[in-house]
Amino acid sequence: MKYKTYLVTVLWGTLLSLTLPGAAQNNLQHQKDSLRQVIEHSEGIDKLRSYNRLYYLYMSEIADDRKMDTLLTVFDQAEAEAIRQGNTKMQGMVYGNLIISHINRNEYEQIIQKAPAYLDFYIKHEQWRLYYQIHMQLITAYNLKGDYTHAAEEAQLMFDRAKERKDKAGMATALYATAITYNVQDRWKEEEGCFRECIRLLWEVSGYDNILTQAYAFLCSSLRAQAQYDEILKLVPEYRKAIARFEKAAGREQPEAWGNLYVALMNTYIDTKDYDKAGEYLAKLDGIVNNNISKYELARARALIFQSRGNYSKALAAIDSAAVEVPESDFDLSATRKIKMEILARMGRIDDAFQLFDEIIATNDSLKNVEVNARFDELRTRYEVEKHIAEKERNFHYFLFALGICLVLTLLLAGVFYYNRVIAIKNRKLYERIKEQDRLADELAELERARRSEASAETSGSEPDETVETVGADAPGSEQKNLVMRLQEYLLSHDNLLDAEVNRDDIISALGTNKNTLTDAVKAVTGKSPMEYMRILKVEEARKQMDAHPELTIEAVAFSCGFNIPSTFYRMFRKQYGISPAEYRKMARAQEK
């Protein structure tokens, strides 16, 4: 079932709220005149309803250009009155029927021009049912123009808006429109997927049973195009349930819905050569009153069924009837001629069959370029649609990639910030601890000087007390402590500590001791070897110079304290204090501020 041949059923089926009640042609003008009288003498909702009935009457005559001009005038008047009364519901009805009038006159440019503003109106006033119906008509206009790119874009926009509102009916309608766009491009697999999802959603909502049954009809058509006949037969039970639900909701029979099901089954059995069952459904179709089933399709089926039974005269009459009803397509006419040629051949009318064969060849020659060009147009359009979709997907992937990079950079910056903060807190605590140690060292040095002064005063004011002297001499480590103190005084005097050339022998000679005694004393008091103790004093002296001379670079301080290699000074400073010289100076400057 191609979309264009099924257009009228789709349009009017999806807009039941906008349909026109039947009116007898002979009293049509009388009804118009009566309604104009009512409009002239009424106010409020009665006036708007009269306008509504009036433009319905003119909608049945829109094939006449003059009547269409009058209809447009009535629409303008009805719109103005609805705006004056502030009745947005009736205003929305005017816009919807105006779009339907244009689409039934094949005025697609008018629809494309007017529909976007009407859709904005429906969104603003939350008239979502009309929004979905009219948006589908905009997509229809693009499809019938062959502009499948814009049709796909509008269908996607329609779906996104419905999804944002979590409106399953709207999402299903958008999928229906998308599937139709695939249908007109013969993209059967994509069409099948959209209709299946559309059907799934429509079973979960109410009020859209007409679209549900039409979706089943199109799905059967798509499956037939893919020769998936078993799948069609599997659909039948739920298809019947959908029609039953439609009839229950509408309160009346739905012959068109049953007709579409019977057509699907009839064609399925014809394609699978089960002509007896095909005949059963053809009989059901003949029994449907006032159906909109294609007479061409029925005549063609009848011809094939008669042919299968060997009743060639009836088959020939049926195919001739089909040729009269053939759609305005030379391709369908050619297919009809092929069936007739086969019937003639089986009847033994070889000359007539060959004559028809020549007509088919001539027609095919004239159609070849048209068909090829149509194929190229279809391929080009499909390429443009898929290119557009690919570009959207690529841009979306670029966006995700850029977003990922930004997130990674943000996390890295946050990590760096956190790390620097932790380091800054740690360095501040280390700096405060160093300064506290300096303060305690100064206090101990002051106490030591005071003790020595008292001891010196006592010694000068009395005779030496041998007992005290003996106890002092015998105190554990006292001589070692004195030796270490003398070593410290020696190193810190006359820049001996800063002299890179000073060696152990010079120190031993200056202190009047020997190597083993000095080593034992330093080890007992500090737990270090003399050389390690000297390096500790050097680093400490360098730190004090950094405090006293902030104008000097760290490297200059290192050289002045006897470190020939700055990296050695950096390593020993961090080992001794847990902080680098640069971080120490930075904290010192921060404390000054």
C-alpha positions in Angstrom: 0.0 0.0 0.0 1.8 3.1 -1.2 1.2 6.2 0.9 0.0 8.4 -1.9 -2.8 6.1 -3.0 -4.0 5.9 0.6 -3.7 9.6 1.4 -7.4 10.5 1.7 -8.1 7.7 4.2 -5.1 8.7 6.3 -5.8 12.4 6.3 -9.5 12.2 7.2 -9.0 9.2 9.5 -6.5 11.1 11.7 -8.7 14.1 11.9 -12.0 12.8 13.0 -12.6 15.8 15.1 -12.4 18.0 12.0 -14.5 16.0 9.6 -17.5 17.3 7.7 -20.9 15.8 8.2 -22.7 14.8 5.0 -25.0 17.4 3.4 -27.3 16.9 0.5 -26.1 18.9 -2.5 -29.6 20.2 -3.5 -30.1 22.1 -0.2 -26.4 23.1 0.3 -26.9 26.7 -0.7 -30.0 27.0 1.5 -27.9 25.8 4.5 -25.2 28.3 3.7 -27.7 31.2 3.5 -29.4 30.1 6.8 -26.0 29.9 8.6 -25.1 33.4 7.4 -28.3 34.7 8.8 -27.6 33.0 12.1 -24.0 34.4 12.1 -25.4 37.9 11.6 -27.8 37.8 14.5 -25.9 35.7 17.0 -23.1 36.3 19.5 -20.7 34.2 21.6 -20.2 30.5 21.1 -23.3 30.2 18.9 -21.7 32.5 16.4 -18.5 30.6 16.3 -20.3 27.3 16.0 -22.2 28.7 13.0 -19.0 29.8 11.4 -17.7 26.3 12.0 -20.7 24.7 10.2 -20.4 27.2 7.4 -16.8 26.5 6.5 -17.5 22.7 6.7 -20.1 23.2 4.0 -17.6 25.0 1.8 -14.9 22.4 2.5 -17.0 19.9 0.5 -16.6 22.1 -2.6 -13.0 23.1 -2.5 -12.3 21.6 -5.9 -13.9 24.8 -7.2 -11.4 27.6 -7.1 -14.2 30.2 -6.5 -15.6 28.2 -3.6 -12.1 27.9 -2.2 -11.7 31.7 -2.3 -15.0 32.0 -0.4 -13.8 29.4 2.1 -10.6 31.3 2.8 -12.7 34.4 3.5 -14.9 32.4 5.9 -11.8 31.1 7.6 -10.5 34.7 8.1 -13.9 35.8 9.5 -14.1 32.8 11.9 -10.5 33.4 13.0 -11.2 37.1 13.7 -14.3 36.3 15.7 -12.5 33.6 17.7 -9.7 36.1 18.5 -12.3 38.8 19.5 -14.0 36.3 21.9 -10.7 35.0 23.1 -11.8 31.4 22.2 -8.4 29.7 21.4 -10.1 26.3 21.0 -12.2 27.5 18.1 -9.3 29.5 16.7 -7.2 26.3 16.7 -10.1 24.5 14.9 -10.0 27.1 12.2 -6.3 26.7 11.6 -6.6 22.9 11.5 -9.4 22.9 8.9 -7.6 25.5 6.8 -4.6 23.2 6.6 -6.8 20.2 5.6 -8.4 22.3 2.9 -5.0 23.1 1.4 -3.7 19.6 1.5 -6.8 18.3 -0.2 -6.1 20.8 -3.0 -2.5 19.6 -3.2 -1.4 23.2 -2.1 1.7 22.0 -0.3 3.6 25.3 -0.4 0.7 26.9 1.4 0.8 24.3 4.1 4.6 24.6 4.5 4.2 28.4 4.7 1.3 28.5 7.2 1.7 25.4 9.4 4.8 26.5 11.5 2.9 29.5 13.0 -0.1 27.4 13.7 2.0 24.8 15.4 3.5 27.5 17.7 -0.1 28.6 18.5 -1.0 25.0 19.5 2.1 24.7 21.7 1.4 28.1 23.4 -2.2 27.1 24.2 -1.3 23.4 24.9 -3.7 22.1 22.2 -1.5 19.0 21.7 -3.9 16.8 19.9 -4.4 19.4 17.1 -0.7 20.0 17.2 0.2 16.4 16.4 -2.5 16.2 13.7 -1.4 19.3 11.9 2.3 18.6 12.3 1.6 15.3 10.6 0.0 17.2 7.7 3.1 19.4 7.4 5.2 16.2 7.1 2.6 14.9 4.6 3.1 18.1 2.5 6.9 17.6 2.5 6.5 14.0 1.5 4.2 14.7 -1.4 6.6 17.3 -2.6 9.4 14.8 -2.5 11.3 16.8 0.2 12.1 13.8 2.4 14.9 15.6 4.3 12.6 18.2 5.7 9.9 15.6 6.3 12.3 13.6 8.4 13.5 16.7 10.3 9.9 17.6 11.2 9.0 14.1 12.3 12.1 14.1 14.6 11.1 17.5 16.0 7.6 16.2 16.6 8.9 13.1 18.4 11.3 15.1 20.6 8.6 17.4 21.7 6.3 14.5 22.5 9.0 12.7 24.3 9.9 15.7 26.4 6.2 15.7 27.6 6.3 11.9 28.0 3.3 11.9 25.7 3.1 8.3 24.3 0.3 9.3 21.8 2.3 12.1 20.4 5.4 9.9 20.2 3.4 7.3 18.3 2.0 9.9 15.9 5.5 11.1 15.2 6.6 7.5 14.6 3.6 7.1 12.2 4.7 10.2 10.3 8.4 9.0 10.2 7.2 5.6 8.9 5.2 7.2 6.1 8.4 9.1 5.1 10.2 5.8 4.8 7.2 4.3 2.9 7.3 6.8 0.1 11.0 6.0 -0.3 10.4 2.2 -0.4 12.6 1.9 2.7 10.6 -1.1 4.0 12.7 -2.2 6.9 12.9 1.2 8.5 9.2 1.7 7.9 8.5 -1.7 9.6 10.5 -0.7 12.7 8.7 2.6 13.1 5.2 1.1 12.7 6.0 -1.6 15.2 7.0 0.9 17.8 4.1 3.1 16.9 1.7 0.2 17.5 3.3 -0.7 20.8 2.8 2.8 22.1 -0.8 3.2 20.8 -1.9 0.1 22.6 -1.0 1.9 25.8 -3.2 5.0 25.1 -6.8 5.6 24.2 -8.4 7.9 21.6 -6.1 7.0 18.7 -7.6 3.7 17.6 -8.1 5.0 14.0 -4.3 5.6 13.7 -3.6 2.2 15.4 -5.7 0.3 12.7 -4.1 2.3 9.9 -0.6 1.6 11.3 -1.4 -2.2 11.2 -2.5 -1.7 7.5 0.7 0.0 6.6 2.8 -2.6 8.5 1.1 -5.4 6.6 2.0 -3.5 3.4 5.6 -3.2 4.5 5.9 -6.8 5.4 4.3 -7.8 2.0 6.9 -5.7 0.2 9.6 -7.7 2.1 7.7 -11.0 1.3 7.3 -11.7 5.0 4.0 -13.4 4.6 4.2 -15.4 7.8 4.7 -12.2 9.8 1.5 -10.8 8.3 -0.5 -13.8 9.3 1.0 -13.5 12.9 -0.3 -9.9 13.1 -3.9 -10.9 12.2 -5.2 -11.7 15.8 -4.0 -8.4 17.3 -5.0 -6.5 14.2 -8.6 -7.8 14.7 -8.4 -6.8 18.4 -7.4 -3.3 17.4 -10.4 -3.0 15.0 -12.7 -4.3 17.8 -11.4 -1.8 20.2 -11.8 1.0 17.6 -15.5 -0.1 17.0 -16.1 -0.2 20.8 -14.7 3.3 21.3 -16.5 4.8 18.3 -19.8 3.0 19.0 -20.2 2.0 15.4 -18.8 -0.4 12.8 -15.6 0.4 11.0 -15.9 -1.1 7.5 -12.8 0.7 6.2 -10.6 -0.8 8.9 -12.0 -4.3 8.2 -11.5 -3.6 4.5 -7.8 -2.8 4.9 -7.3 -6.0 6.9 -9.1 -8.1 4.2 -7.0 -6.4 1.4 -3.8 -7.3 3.3 -4.9 -11.0 3.6 -6.2 -11.1 0.0 -3.0 -9.9 -1.4 -0.9 -12.1 0.9 -2.7 -15.2 -0.3 -2.5 -14.1 -4.0 1.3 -13.6 -3.6 1.6 -17.1 -2.0 -0.7 -18.6 -4.8 -3.4 -19.6 -2.3 -6.2 -18.3 -4.6 -9.0 -20.1 -2.7 -8.3 -18.2 0.5 -7.7 -15.0 -1.5 -11.2 -15.5 -3.0 -12.7 -15.7 0.5 -11.4 -12.3 1.4 -12.3 -10.9 -2.0 -15.9 -12.0 -1.2 -15.7 -10.3 2.2 -14.5 -7.1 0.5 -17.4 -7.3 -2.0 -19.8 -7.5 1.0 -18.5 -4.2 2.5 -20.9 -1.4 1.8 -19.6 2.1 1.0 -15.9 1.0 1.4 -13.0 3.1 0.1 -11.1 0.1 -1.2 -9.4 0.6 -4.5 -11.6 -0.7 -7.3 -8.4 -1.3 -9.3 -7.0 -3.5 -6.6 -10.2 -5.5 -6.4 -10.5 -6.0 -10.1 -6.9 -7.0 -10.4 -7.3 -9.6 -7.6 -10.5 -10.9 -9.2 -8.7 -11.4 -12.6 -5.9 -13.3 -10.9 -8.3 -15.6 -9.0 -10.4 -16.3 -12.2 -7.2 -17.0 -14.1 -6.0 -19.5 -11.4 -9.3 -21.4 -11.8 -9.1 -21.5 -15.6 -12.0 -19.1 -16.1 -10.2 -17.0 -18.6 -13.2 -15.1 -20.0 -14.1 -13.8 -16.6 -10.4 -13.1 -15.8 -10.2 -11.1 -19.1 -13.3 -9.1 -18.2 -11.9 -8.4 -14.7 -8.5 -7.2 -15.9 -10.2 -5.0 -18.5 -12.2 -3.5 -15.6 -9.0 -3.1 -13.7 -7.4 -1.2 -16.6 -10.3 1.3 -16.5 -9.8 1.8 -12.8 -6.0 1.8 -13.0 -4.3 4.6 -11.0 -2.6 7.4 -12.9 0.6 5.6 -13.2 2.0 4.1 -16.4 3.9 1.6 -14.3 0.6 0.2 -12.9 -0.9 0.2 -16.4 2.1 -1.8 -17.6 1.6 -4.3 -14.8 -2.1 -4.7 -15.7 -1.1 -5.3 -19.3 1.3 -8.1 -18.3 -1.5 -9.9 -16.5 -3.8 -9.5 -19.5 -1.1 -10.7 -21.8 -0.7 -13.9 -19.7 -4.5 -14.4 -19.7 -4.6 -14.0 -23.5 -1.8 -16.5 -23.9 -3.6 -19.1 -21.8 -6.7 -18.5 -23.9 -4.8 -19.3 -27.0 -5.1 -15.8 -28.4 -1.4 -15.7 -29.2 -1.7 -12.8 -31.8 -3.5 -10.6 -29.3 -1.0 -11.5 -26.6 2.0 -10.6 -28.9 0.2 -7.3 -29.9 -0.1 -6.5 -26.2 3.5 -7.5 -25.7 4.5 -4.9 -28.3 2.5 -2.3 -26.5 4.3 -3.2 -23.2 7.7 -2.9 -24.9 6.8 0.5 -26.4 5.6 1.7 -23.0 8.6 0.4 -21.2 10.9 2.1 -23.7 9.1 5.4 -23.0 9.2 4.8 -19.3 12.8 3.6 -19.1 14.2 7.1 -18.8 11.5 8.2 -16.4 12.1 5.2 -14.2 15.8 5.6 -14.3 15.6 9.3 -13.5 13.1 8.5 -10.7 15.5 6.0 -9.3 18.3 8.5 -9.4 16.2 11.1 -7.7 15.2 8.6 -5.1 18.8 7.6 -4.4 19.9 11.2 -4.3 17.1 12.1 -1.9 18.0 9.0 0.3 21.6 10.0 0.2 20.8 13.5 1.3 18.6 12.3 4.2 21.2 9.8 5.4 23.9 12.4 5.0 21.9 14.8 7.1 21.3 12.1 9.7 25.0 11.1 9.7 26.0 14.8 10.2 23.7 15.1 13.1 25.1 11.9 14.7 28.7 13.1 14.0 28.0 16.5 15.6 26.4 14.8 18.6 29.5 12.5 18.9 31.8 15.6 18.7 29.7 17.2 21.4 30.0 14.2 23.7 33.7 14.0 23.0 34.2 17.7 23.8 32.0 17.3 26.9 34.1 14.4 28.0 37.3 16.4 27.5 35.9 19.3 29.5 34.9 16.9 32.3 38.4 15.3 32.4 40.0 18.8 32.4 37.7 19.9 35.2 38.6 16.8 37.2 42.3 17.4 36.6 42.0 21.0 37.6 40.1 20.1 40.7 42.7 17.5 41.5 45.5 19.9 41.0 43.7 22.5 43.2 43.1 20.0 45.9 46.7 18.7 45.8 48.1 22.2 45.9 45.8 23.0 48.9 46.9 19.9 50.7 50.6 20.6 50.0 50.1 24.3 51.1 48.6 23.1 54.4 51.3 20.6 55.0 54.1 23.2 54.2 52.5 25.7 56.6 52.5 23.1 59.4 56.1 22.2 58.6 57.2 25.8 58.6 55.4 26.5 61.9 57.1 23.4 63.4 60.5 24.6 62.2 59.9 28.0 63.7 58.8 26.4 67.0 62.0 24.4 67.1 64.0 27.6 66.5 62.1 29.2 69.4 62.8 26.2 71.7 66.4 26.1 70.7 66.8 29.8 71.5 65.3 29.3 74.9 67.5 26.3 75.6 70.6 28.4 74.5 69.5 31.2 76.8 69.1 28.8 79.8 72.5 27.3 79.0 74.1 30.8 79.0 72.4 31.6 82.3 73.6 28.4 83.9 77.2 29.0 82.8 77.1 32.5 84.2 75.9 31.3 87.6 78.5 28.6 87.6 81.2 31.1 86.7 80.1 33.4 89.5 80.1 30.7 92.1 83.5 29.5 91.0 85.1 33.0 91.3 83.5 33.7 94.8 84.7 30.6 96.7 87.2 27.9 96.8 86.7 25.0 94.5 84.5 22.3 96.1 86.2 19.1 95.4 83.1 17.1 96.1 81.1 19.0 93.6 83.9 18.9 91.2 84.2 15.2 91.5 80.5 14.8 90.9 80.6 17.1 87.8 83.5 15.2 86.4 81.8 11.9 86.9 78.5 13.0 85.3 77.7 10.6 82.4 78.5 12.2 79.0 79.4 15.6 80.3 82.8 15.6 78.7 81.2 14.4 75.4 78.6 17.2 75.6 81.3 19.8 76.2 83.2 18.4 73.2 80.2 18.6 70.9 79.5 22.2 72.1 83.1 23.1 71.4 82.8 21.5 68.0 79.6 23.5 67.3 81.3 26.8 68.4 84.3 26.1 66.3 82.3 25.4 63.2 80.0 28.4 63.6 83.0 30.8 64.3 85.1 32.4 61.6 82.9 30.8 58.9 84.6 27.5 59.4 81.3 25.7 58.7 80.9 27.5 55.4 84.5 26.6 54.3 84.2 23.8 51.8 87.9 23.1 52.3 87.8 22.4 56.0 88.6 18.8 56.9 88.4 16.5 59.9 92.1 16.8 60.8 91.9 20.6 61.0 88.9 20.2 63.4 90.6 17.6 65.6 93.7 19.7 65.8 91.7 22.8 66.7 89.7 21.0 69.5 92.8 19.2 70.9 91.3 15.7 70.7 91.6 12.7 68.6 89.4 11.1 65.9 87.9 8.3 68.0 87.0 10.6 70.9 85.4 13.1 68.6 83.4 10.5 66.7 82.2 8.8 70.0 81.2 12.1 71.5 79.2 13.3 68.4 77.6 9.8 68.0 76.6 9.7 71.7 75.1 13.3 71.8 73.5 13.6 68.3 73.3 10.0 67.0 75.1 11.1 63.9 78.6 10.9 62.5 80.7 14.1 62.6 80.3 14.6 58.9 76.5 14.1 59.0 76.4 16.5 62.0 78.4 19.0 60.0 76.0 18.7 57.1 73.0 19.2 59.4 74.6 22.4 60.8 75.3 23.6 57.2 71.7 23.1 56.2 70.5 24.9 59.3 72.9 27.7 58.8 71.7 28.0 55.1 68.1 28.2 56.3 69.0 31.0 58.7 70.7 32.9 55.9 67.6 32.5 53.8 65.6 34.1 56.6 68.2 36.9 57.1 68.8 37.6 53.4 65.6 37.2 51.4 67.2 39.1 48.5 69.6 36.3 47.8 68.7 33.4 45.5 68.5 29.9 47.0 71.5 28.9 44.8 73.5 31.8 46.1 72.7 30.8 49.7 73.7 27.2 48.9 77.1 28.2 47.5 77.8 30.5 50.4 77.1 27.6 52.8 79.6 25.3 51.2 77.3 23.4 48.9 79.0 23.3 45.5 76.1 21.5 43.9 72.7 23.2 44.5 70.7 19.9 43.8 72.6 18.4 46.8 71.4 21.3 49.0 67.8 20.9 47.8 67.9 17.2 48.5 69.4 17.6 52.0 67.1 20.5 52.9 64.0 18.5 52.1 65.3 15.4 53.9 66.0 17.5 57.0 62.9 19.6 57.1 60.3 17.8 54.9 60.0 20.8 52.7 62.0 22.2 49.8 63.9 25.5 50.1 61.6 27.2 47.6 58.5 26.1 49.5 60.1 27.3 52.8 60.9 30.7 51.4 57.4 31.0 49.9 55.9 30.2 53.4 58.2 32.7 55.0 57.1 35.4 52.6 53.4 34.5 53.2 54.0 34.9 57.0 55.5 38.3 56.5 52.4 39.5 54.7 
